[in-house]
Every structure is written in structure tokens, then in C-alpha cells.
């Protein structure tokens, strides 16, 4: 889903500030979505102009005023339409796989170091995802839990695949690099 539809979906649950949406995003979507914090506020402004959401300023004493966003009927309709739309086939993009394709141009030590570094990075993301499991179990609806569990399995599979790459690279020497060349 695009940033607009995702934000509309969040607002289907409750009215939120931009900060609240960012916080909800970091807990809910950061592990599997291409959304970025930098895309949230421009999208909110545009959706307000399109009549998909409304914004109300809440005046606060001693702190900056809060802009609270609410979904409109037009926004609900747009979100439901986006949710029903067929998904295109996803073509995964992996900068690591692109690098791996050209590993013959690195020394065995450089290849192994690069693969291990990436593996450790993915393991860290996997740990971060698993840490929030108790919160997901306590607060999420059944579909959000299903999404979370899918994400856990997804990262487990990536770690398994990267571990196999590391084991293979550990077994390859300089003389074996030619097998990777086309």
C-alpha cells in the first residue's frame, strides 16, 4: 500500500497527531514498509487538501499546539477502495543481493566480511522485531498479529539464507571465485 492508504488505514482506528502517526508507524510498519518519516507530513497535507482527512488544532498550555488528524467519509471510501484493490506482484529489491552478484571482484576476506556485516544487521532487525512481540500480542487485532508473525518468519528466513551464504563463502577460496563469474 502507498503512504496515503497506510495513513488513512491508521486513522481508521483513531484520530492521531502527526507525531502519533509516526510513533504508530515505527511500531507497526517499520519492519515491512517502505514508508519513511519524511513522507508522513507531506502526505497528510495533501490528503487534507483532497478532503480525505481533516485537521483540528488543539491549543495547549505551555507546549506547542497539536494538530489532530481525522479521517473523513471520503477518506474512508478511498481507504476501502485501496484495501480492495488487487496487489501487484512484489519484486523484492535487495542491495545485498546486487553486491553478492559481483563478489568475484572482492577478495575472499572482503566477501566474507561484507556478508557477515549484512547478516549481523539483519539479525539486529530480527531481534528488534521480536522484542515488540509482547506488545503486539497485547494490543493488536488478529490481522495485525498475523502480519507480525509473518514478519518474524520473514526475517528468520532471511537470516537462514544469509547464514547459508556466509557458510558457502567460508568454504570458497580465491581459486573458487571464478565460478561466480558469468
One Martini backbone bead per residue (centre of mass of N, CA, C, O) as a GRO file, in nm:
protein
  182
    1UNK     BB    1   0.101   0.033   0.016
    2UNK     BB    2   0.062   0.348   0.033
    3UNK     BB    3   0.092   0.617   0.230
    4UNK     BB    4  -0.200   0.710   0.219
    5UNK     BB    5  -0.339   0.439   0.290
    6UNK     BB    6  -0.192   0.390   0.556
    7UNK     BB    7  -0.287   0.647   0.701
    8UNK     BB    8  -0.586   0.593   0.673
    9UNK     BB    9  -0.579   0.328   0.830
   10UNK     BB   10  -0.491   0.452   1.099
   11UNK     BB   11  -0.744   0.654   1.110
   12UNK     BB   12  -0.959   0.429   1.148
   13UNK     BB   13  -0.898   0.388   1.456
   14UNK     BB   14  -0.785   0.697   1.504
   15UNK     BB   15  -0.706   0.986   1.612
   16UNK     BB   16  -0.412   1.181   1.505
   17UNK     BB   17  -0.106   1.278   1.514
   18UNK     BB   18   0.184   1.298   1.360
   19UNK     BB   19   0.336   1.170   1.595
   20UNK     BB   20   0.146   0.928   1.633
   21UNK     BB   21   0.193   0.814   1.350
   22UNK     BB   22   0.497   0.772   1.381
   23UNK     BB   23   0.477   0.579   1.620
   24UNK     BB   24   0.292   0.370   1.488
   25UNK     BB   25   0.481   0.314   1.254
   26UNK     BB   26   0.732   0.211   1.415
   27UNK     BB   27   0.570  -0.036   1.531
   28UNK     BB   28   0.408  -0.150   1.263
   29UNK     BB   29   0.595  -0.078   0.970
   30UNK     BB   30   0.916  -0.071   0.971
   31UNK     BB   31   0.970  -0.389   0.874
   32UNK     BB   32   0.768  -0.371   0.579
   33UNK     BB   33   0.801  -0.069   0.490
   34UNK     BB   34   0.860   0.223   0.277
   35UNK     BB   35   0.812   0.411   0.488
   36UNK     BB   36   0.861   0.747   0.597
   37UNK     BB   37   0.879   1.017   0.787
   38UNK     BB   38   0.907   1.220   0.536
   39UNK     BB   39   0.610   1.122   0.415
   40UNK     BB   40   0.385   1.203   0.616
   41UNK     BB   41   0.338   1.518   0.609
   42UNK     BB   42   0.287   1.556   0.304
   43UNK     BB   43   0.046   1.360   0.297
   44UNK     BB   44  -0.137   1.507   0.494
   45UNK     BB   45  -0.163   1.770   0.338
   46UNK     BB   46  -0.283   1.645   0.078
   47UNK     BB   47  -0.528   1.499   0.210
   48UNK     BB   48  -0.658   1.757   0.311
   49UNK     BB   49  -0.693   1.892   0.030
   50UNK     BB   50  -0.871   1.628  -0.071
   51UNK     BB   51  -1.069   1.542   0.183
   52UNK     BB   52  -0.966   1.277   0.357
   53UNK     BB   53  -0.894   1.484   0.580
   54UNK     BB   54  -0.878   1.633   0.901
   55UNK     BB   55  -0.788   1.935   1.090
   56UNK     BB   56  -0.715   1.996   1.440
   57UNK     BB   57  -0.652   2.243   1.671
   58UNK     BB   58  -0.485   2.203   1.982
   59UNK     BB   59  -0.475   2.383   2.258
   60UNK     BB   60  -0.185   2.446   2.467
   61UNK     BB   61  -0.026   2.465   2.768
   62UNK     BB   62   0.326   2.510   2.737
   63UNK     BB   63   0.274   2.388   2.449
   64UNK     BB   64   0.239   2.295   2.157
   65UNK     BB   65   0.029   2.266   1.930
   66UNK     BB   66  -0.213   2.035   1.807
   67UNK     BB   67  -0.244   1.814   1.530
   68UNK     BB   68  -0.550   1.661   1.446
   69UNK     BB   69  -0.636   1.369   1.275
   70UNK     BB   70  -0.908   1.289   1.044
   71UNK     BB   71  -1.131   1.093   0.896
   72UNK     BB   72  -1.325   1.086   0.625
   73UNK     BB   73  -1.554   0.966   0.416
   74UNK     BB   74  -1.365   0.985   0.172
   75UNK     BB   75  -1.134   0.832   0.314
   76UNK     BB   76  -1.283   0.567   0.362
   77UNK     BB   77  -1.336   0.509   0.067
   78UNK     BB   78  -1.040   0.513  -0.030
   79UNK     BB   79  -0.940   0.290   0.158
   80UNK     BB   80  -1.128   0.061   0.073
   81UNK     BB   81  -1.042   0.063  -0.221
   82UNK     BB   82  -0.739   0.001  -0.167
   83UNK     BB   83  -0.789  -0.270  -0.010
   84UNK     BB   84  -0.938  -0.414  -0.267
   85UNK     BB   85  -0.703  -0.396  -0.429
   86UNK     BB   86  -0.490  -0.540  -0.617
   87UNK     BB   87  -0.187  -0.689  -0.599
   88UNK     BB   88   0.109  -0.664  -0.698
   89UNK     BB   89   0.382  -0.799  -0.783
   90UNK     BB   90   0.658  -0.858  -0.590
   91UNK     BB   91   0.981  -0.706  -0.616
   92UNK     BB   92   1.253  -0.765  -0.474
   93UNK     BB   93   1.490  -0.559  -0.304
   94UNK     BB   94   1.862  -0.612  -0.298
   95UNK     BB   95   2.161  -0.485  -0.234
   96UNK     BB   96   2.307  -0.743  -0.150
   97UNK     BB   97   2.253  -0.915  -0.406
   98UNK     BB   98   2.399  -0.724  -0.592
   99UNK     BB   99   2.673  -0.755  -0.458
  100UNK     BB  100   2.697  -1.066  -0.472
  101UNK     BB  101   2.714  -1.083  -0.783
  102UNK     BB  102   3.016  -0.916  -0.749
  103UNK     BB  103   3.222  -1.081  -0.554
  104UNK     BB  104   3.461  -1.157  -0.751
  105UNK     BB  105   3.590  -0.853  -0.695
  106UNK     BB  106   3.671  -0.979  -0.427
  107UNK     BB  107   3.797  -1.084  -0.163
  108UNK     BB  108   3.740  -1.328   0.057
  109UNK     BB  109   3.739  -1.135   0.303
  110UNK     BB  110   3.541  -0.923   0.188
  111UNK     BB  111   3.304  -1.105   0.139
  112UNK     BB  112   3.269  -1.209   0.426
  113UNK     BB  113   3.241  -0.937   0.570
  114UNK     BB  114   2.990  -0.840   0.420
  115UNK     BB  115   2.802  -1.076   0.494
  116UNK     BB  116   2.826  -1.052   0.802
  117UNK     BB  117   2.729  -0.764   0.830
  118UNK     BB  118   2.448  -0.818   0.713
  119UNK     BB  119   2.360  -1.037   0.905
  120UNK     BB  120   2.379  -0.865   1.165
  121UNK     BB  121   2.170  -0.655   1.076
  122UNK     BB  122   1.931  -0.853   1.048
  123UNK     BB  123   1.942  -0.963   1.336
  124UNK     BB  124   1.874  -0.695   1.470
  125UNK     BB  125   1.597  -0.662   1.342
  126UNK     BB  126   1.484  -0.925   1.453
  127UNK     BB  127   1.512  -0.852   1.752
  128UNK     BB  128   1.333  -0.599   1.744
  129UNK     BB  129   1.079  -0.749   1.658
  130UNK     BB  130   1.067  -0.954   1.900
  131UNK     BB  131   1.046  -0.744   2.135
  132UNK     BB  132   0.739  -0.648   2.041
  133UNK     BB  133   0.556  -0.900   2.079
  134UNK     BB  134   0.403  -0.840   2.348
  135UNK     BB  135   0.262  -0.586   2.240
  136UNK     BB  136   0.115  -0.714   2.007
  137UNK     BB  137  -0.041  -0.929   2.168
  138UNK     BB  138  -0.192  -0.706   2.351
  139UNK     BB  139  -0.298  -0.488   2.100
  140UNK     BB  140  -0.368  -0.659   1.861
  141UNK     BB  141  -0.517  -0.775   1.607
  142UNK     BB  142  -0.539  -1.059   1.421
  143UNK     BB  143  -0.405  -0.922   1.164
  144UNK     BB  144  -0.161  -0.796   1.302
  145UNK     BB  145  -0.051  -1.063   1.411
  146UNK     BB  146  -0.014  -1.196   1.137
  147UNK     BB  147   0.186  -0.988   1.033
  148UNK     BB  148   0.399  -1.026   1.250
  149UNK     BB  149   0.452  -1.330   1.207
  150UNK     BB  150   0.544  -1.298   0.919
  151UNK     BB  151   0.788  -1.116   0.986
  152UNK     BB  152   0.939  -1.318   1.160
  153UNK     BB  153   0.968  -1.534   0.938
  154UNK     BB  154   1.111  -1.360   0.730
  155UNK     BB  155   1.369  -1.298   0.901
  156UNK     BB  156   1.443  -1.590   0.950
  157UNK     BB  157   1.492  -1.656   0.650
  158UNK     BB  158   1.712  -1.449   0.597
  159UNK     BB  159   1.910  -1.557   0.803
  160UNK     BB  160   1.934  -1.836   0.678
  161UNK     BB  161   2.036  -1.745   0.397
  162UNK     BB  162   2.284  -1.583   0.499
  163UNK     BB  163   2.420  -1.819   0.645
  164UNK     BB  164   2.467  -1.980   0.386
  165UNK     BB  165   2.647  -1.776   0.250
  166UNK     BB  166   2.868  -1.775   0.462
  167UNK     BB  167   2.938  -2.074   0.449
  168UNK     BB  168   3.017  -2.069   0.150
  169UNK     BB  169   3.239  -1.850   0.171
  170UNK     BB  170   3.416  -2.012   0.371
  171UNK     BB  171   3.466  -2.244   0.136
  172UNK     BB  172   3.586  -2.026  -0.034
  173UNK     BB  173   3.828  -1.936  -0.252
  174UNK     BB  174   4.008  -1.776  -0.482
  175UNK     BB  175   3.977  -2.014  -0.696
  176UNK     BB  176   3.643  -2.004  -0.678
  177UNK     BB  177   3.549  -1.724  -0.803
  178UNK     BB  178   3.490  -1.808  -1.103
  179UNK     BB  179   3.199  -1.937  -1.060
  180UNK     BB  180   3.061  -1.634  -1.053
  181UNK     BB  181   3.127  -1.592  -1.335
  182UNK     BB  182   2.991  -1.512  -1.666
   0.00000   0.00000   0.00000
